[in-house]
Amino acid sequence: MHSYTNRPLACVLLALSSFCASSALPAFAADLVVEVEGLRGTQGVVSVGLFDKPESFPKQFTSGLRTPADKPVVEVVFRDIQPGRYAVSAYQDENGNLELDRGLFGIPKEPYGFSRDARGTAGPPEFRDARFDLGAEGARIRIKLR
């Protein structure tokens, strides 16, 4: 068995490597708080979708959250989101069937809305109309259901 002659140096190097491994560069992530207002009563749940790609908006969200529609303004928090460009959609699922009910010509029967109060002309808005930039400091946005 070999003895290590410079034990203090070995201890310092071991401590330094442990410190470096545990204090790696932080992954800059932020929280996005979404307030949803304009609910029609307190029935059902509010579904909120977060989108990071124009081609998936507003069909396939990156992340989704639900909360009871139990007060005039409800809030959901998307945690540890990477800074970038996003859009958000929300709707009140009044009957709890986990989908936005539609009537004649596909017109939504339940309240819905988008970030930046974006609106489409003959359907949902474009991603570019609903998008916003999320910085490392996070953000709070409000969506008004219609």
Stockholm file with secondary structure:
# STOCKHOLM 1.0

chainA/1-146         MHSYTNRPLACVLLALSSFCASSALPAFAADLVVEVEGLRGTQGVVSVGLFDKPESFPKQFTSGLRTPADKPVVEVVFRDIQPGRYAVSAYQDENGNLELDRGLFGIPKEPYGFSRDARGTAGPPEFRDARFDLGAEGARIRIKLR
#=GR chainA/1-146 SS CCCCSCHHHHHHHHHHHHHHHHTCCCCCCEEEEEEEECCCTTCSEEEEEEECCGGGTTTSCSEEEEEECCSSEEEEEEEEECSEEEEEEEEEETTCSSSCCBCGGGCBSSCEEEGGGCCCSSSSCCHHHHCEEECTTCEEEEEECC
#=GC SS_cons         CCCCSCHHHHHHHHHHHHHHHHTCCCCCCEEEEEEEECCCTTCSEEEEEEECCGGGTTTSCSEEEEEECCSSEEEEEEEEECSEEEEEEEEEETTCSSSCCBCGGGCBSSCEEEGGGCCCSSSSCCHHHHCEEECTTCEEEEEECC
//
